[in-house]
Amino acid sequence: MPTEQQIRARRALRLATGTALCLAASFGLALPIPFIAPMLALTILAAMNRPLPFKASLGLALVLMITTGSGLLLIPLLQYYAAVGVMLVCLGLFLVFRYGMRGGSALVATFMVVGLTMISAAGATDFDLALQVVVSLVKGMLLALTAVSISHWLFPDPIDTRPPAPAPTLSADEVNWLALRAALVVMPAFLLALIDPASYMPIIMKSVNLGQQSTVTSARSAGRELLGSTLLGGLLAIVFWFALGLFVNLWMFFLWMLLFGLLVARKLYGLSPGRYTPGFWLNSLMTMIILLGQSVQDSAAGKDVYTAFAIRMGLFILVTLYACAMVYLLDNRRQRRNASNPTYTEDRTC
């Protein structure tokens, strides 16, 4: 029977291989938003240690179409009653994050957040752009599921592997507080995307990651977890870009992604112990994929890659600093409220 260390090593290989395969295939097939597919593959591989059956895969793609398509319903409100539309998006984000923290599917919650933000923001400017984003997400999901199936076939978990322990149950007040905090983290990026969705689409994806990461981050560790993972992701993207410049072809793109994925996966699965959480390493790898994917697209379009990267990285850092500040301010406010109302604190801990 394989040891726990061997099982973790197999999972690290599976995550790196699936993500690299999906990244290379996405750019090779010239998908409209190519960094979406590897991010979906990475999310699924990190969340699930078992392959999805064929029917479940089709069902997940259908869920993606429905949840992201729901953002289309908000477009008329954002166009004609902007204030009402923005408040509904904020309320929807709060409800979705609360659903995820109350035991709901993390993947479905992610899809719903993307639908509420990316789709509605794109449609507020151009309905055809919103439809294109929906189609890109569905294509990316189908490609991601294919890559996930291949990686599970190459590196399967043993049949008798025990499932992971369930996450600790949070109180209703804790869930509501964390969901509000996550929604407020995502909202500024959504408002920026209403101005220019094509330019700020990566910022939305980054803010969604920060919103999810903020639900498990305390005020004390917010700077280290949120800002540190963003800076590390940017550094990895820079090193990856210059390494890719040595031999510019799709095979090297796959191999470099495999190498970087393995380095991060070793930390994510605890093969190389460290003081940072798995969420820190997962967010770092996602940040790298977003920045790298945008840089490759900028290069193909003939844009100034380094200026665009600097602007995008600056925006990422600003969004992350805002997320850190929001976590710190809201947690401090909550601590003051609990200190001024000890009866409430006692009831909550009972």
Secondary structure, 3 states (H helix, E strand, C coil): CCCHHHHHHHHHHHHHHHHHHHHHHHHHCCCCCCCHHHHHHHHHHHHCCCCCCHHHHHHHHHHHHHHHHHHHHHHHHHHHCHHHHHHHHHHHHHHHHHHHHCCCCHHHHHHHHHHHHHHHHHHHHCHHHHHHHHHHHHHHHHHHHHHHHHHHHHCCCCCCCCCCCCCCCCCHHHHHHHHHHHHHHHHHHHHHHHHCHHHHHHHHHHHHHHHHHHCCCCCCCHHHHHHHHHHHHHHHHHHHHHHHCCCCCHHHHHHHHHHHHHHHHHHHCCCCCCCCCHHHHHHHHHHHHHHHHHHHHHHHCCCCHHHHHHHHHHHHHHHHHHHHHHHHHHHHHHHHHHHHCHHHHHHHHC
